[in-house]
Amino acid sequence: QVRLVESGGGLVQAGEFLRLSCTASGVIFSITTMGWYRQAPGKQRELVARITRGGVTNYSDSVKGRFTVSRDYAKNTVDLQMNSVKPEDTAVYYCYCDTYPSGNQYWGQGTQVTVSS
């Protein structure tokens, strides 16, 4: 079992920055990829960014160039630096991780990000 706890959400104005952090605990040696999804009201949950155990990153086209995902392997954290935020970035952001060999996926409780125009 892996437990993920997010922090750092809140209300910001368009053009500002925000940093989300997620800390993993439990069977952390089984974690492979970590990352962030988001879900806006009335929309499906979508992948924002992820980072593999080897440090390879992927971003959605909507955040590429503005958001940066990073990982601290010593602290078992994954962060999402959100720069130049836009109102359309408003959503609940969820931290997740994949595990090996079980293949189980774990999720945090979500943190609200609201961007005002």
Secondary structure, 3 states (H helix, E strand, C coil): CEEEEEECCEEEECCCCEEEEEEEEECHHHEEEEEEEEECCCCCCEEEEEECCCCCEEECCCCCCCEEEEEECCCCEEEEEECCCCHHHCEEEEEEEEECCCCCEEECCCEEEEEEC
